[in-house]
Amino acid sequence: MVKHIILWNLKDELGVSEKEAVKKGIKEGLEGLNGKIPGLTDIKVNIDPLESSNCDVMLDSSFEDEASLKDYAVHPEHVAVADGKVRPYTKSRVCMDYEASK
């Protein structure tokens, strides 16, 4: 199993209510991919960080293998969510992919 973890920070120019709407859109869009992309076994988005956090949104996803993760990256449904709900509103992205023990 391969884990794919991403942390994003939203753009500073977004107001509080805009940020909440964007976070909900990211969560709905990414979690909506569940069952639509071969090899994607689990996907969760956390949009409620504690005040001690220094990021706004976290993606925690699992894939059957590294090939499935690579296919996800270019899958049209994922690209549509990334281009429509994520990239226009984020200023930074940190990613860690790793092989998880079963």
Summary of the structure (lengths in Angstrom):
residues: 102
radius of gyration: 13.5
end to end distance: 6.7
largest distance: 41.6
contacts: 278
relative contact order: 0.31
helix: 38%
strand: 32%
